[in-house]
Structures are given as C-alpha cells and as structure tokens.
C-alpha cells in the first residue's frame, strides 16, 4: 500500500487573525536552520513507497525559493501527486515555474474571499487582483491541477458577498475547491476581538449555497468541505480520511504508521536542535473512533463490509440506536452508511454520538 508524505513549513510573512496552525511570523532567522533540520529528518527516516506529497504550513512559499527547492527535489518522484500550499502574496511567476520544473504538479492557492474588505478583515496580505495574478502565473507555469481555498461565515459577510466570491472562483475554472466555515479558536487574534459574524442559521445557508453552487458547476462534493472535478480529488488528503499510512516531517507534523501515531515537537527551536517524536500506540477504541470520524467526513461515508471486517462487528447492529435517532440525517444504501446533506451541516454533533 502506497503512503503519503506531509512536510510542514511553519513560517509566515504575517499570521492571519483566524489561524491556529503551528505557524509563526517572527522567526525569519531560523529558516535556513529549519530547512537543514527538515532535510536531515527526511533523509534519516524509514520513508518508502509513497505516491503523494503535500507541503503545507504556515506558508511554504515565504521560504526563499532555493531552500524550498532543496526540499522539493529531495522527495519529488515520477507518478507522485505533489501539492504545495502557496499564498498569493509570497509566490512569484519565476518561483512557480521553478516549482513546476522540480516536480510539484498541484498547487493550493489560499484565496479565502474575492472581496478585498473581507480579505483585510482576515488579516490576509493579498488582494483579489493579486490572487488573480498568481492564479494566471500558475497556469502559465504549467499547473493543470489547482486548488482554491475559500472561507465562509466571515465577519460582516453576507449571502450576496459570498455569491460574489463563488462566481469569481467559478470563472477561473480550477480543478479543486476547498471551502471551510470560519472557526474562531482560542489563542488566535480573532478570539479576543469583537466580531460581527453570521448567525448559525445564516452560516448553514451559506454552506448549502456553496454545495449547490459547486455541484451546478460540475464539481463532485466528495468530503464535507472539498469539491473536485472528475479525477481531481486530492489523493493525499484522502489518505487521511481513509486512515492510510502517512509520514509527517517538520515541527508539529504527525505520522500514522501501522496504527502507531508519531508527533514531532511543535517548538521550532526544539525541532531544529533535538527533535524526538512522541510515539502513541493507538488502542482498538481509538482506531475505531478515528475510522468513524474520518469516514463520515466523506460524502460516501463508511463502507459497511470494510468496517465489519476490520472491527469484527456489524455496524448497523452496533449503532442501530444512533442510526434511528438521526434517520433524517443519514442514509444506508448500496452497502454504505453516510450522512446526507442535512447531516453534513450538523456533522460534528452526529459523529460525536458514534464515538466511544
């Protein structure tokens, strides 16, 4: 079975107000040391037989291109889906050409909104025009697999302003769209700011609007927040949702290898100086919870025969009470159990009821 490779770049030019990822905007002096430590970790790993690579962050493209290319060239190989996240404010046309030439074949551009006022409220560095320039440069560089990140439920956002963003993205005809609802997390600047956010029902209507809109424009809704043209589903992220094996490199990165989870130090200096990954052997209960939680994020849900074989129990019998309780929000069909569209809008509540 082929594995996935995730590589974490924790640097940002400026951290967005909503971001709770392991990323930092005040450690520029550590970039070269960090890349050297990252290369050392990769070279001394047991990694083999992988068919997807994802470089995320943070903002990978805020690292000097020659350092980033050192990492790319180390892991690039023929036939591999190779994604890198890019901020429109930190990637040049030349940089895109160099990344494509080095083996990156999928790029994820963080737009979030096509409205400049909303971008400003999020703390983004780019404008919509700046994003358009980056998107066109990516096409010129030969990228024929582009993801665009969008967000809804933003401060001051309305249904009409969301429609503007959706139409703007559709006009560009990307191959993939990730569309997330803003979540205000503790420890982010947003957490202590007075925000005029859409209410819960409006945010729900925004999600339903996105789903309907992207389906009309030929995208397959294959995961709660992800939409793809035929054949362009993200192979790497599917490994997470299907609990396939993956290797994680960099500060705070996780690996899942034969039901053992490894986690690197979040602290960038600790990672550079003497990273020792935490090792956790997952219990059967933890494995089952992960399986259910991740599978029900996908629109095709749980393959019942697969679940029954892995856990030696009948899913429909085991969870008959929950299935009856949420009968209006879920479906059993063609050997699968999955949440319908109404169920996806309240997925966290429903899924929690299936976990031990």
Secondary structure, DSSP 4 states (H G I P E B T S, - for coil): --EEEEEEE-B-SS--TT--SS-BSS-GGGHHHHHHHHHHHHHTS---SEEEEEEEES-GGGS-HHHHHHHHHHH--TT-EEEEEE-GGG--HHHHHHHHHHT--EEEEEEE-S-HHHHHHHT-S--HHHHHHHHHHHHHTT---EEEEEEES-TT--HHHHHHHHHHHHHHT-SEEEEEE----TTSGGGGS---PPPHHHHHHHHHHHHHHHHHTT-EEEETTEEE-TT-S-HHHHHHHTT--EEEESTT-EEEETTEEEE--S-HHHHHHH---EEEEPPHHHHHHHHHHHHTTBTT-EEHHHHHHHHTS-HHHHTHHHHHHTTTTEEEETTEEEE-HHHHHTHHHHHHTT--
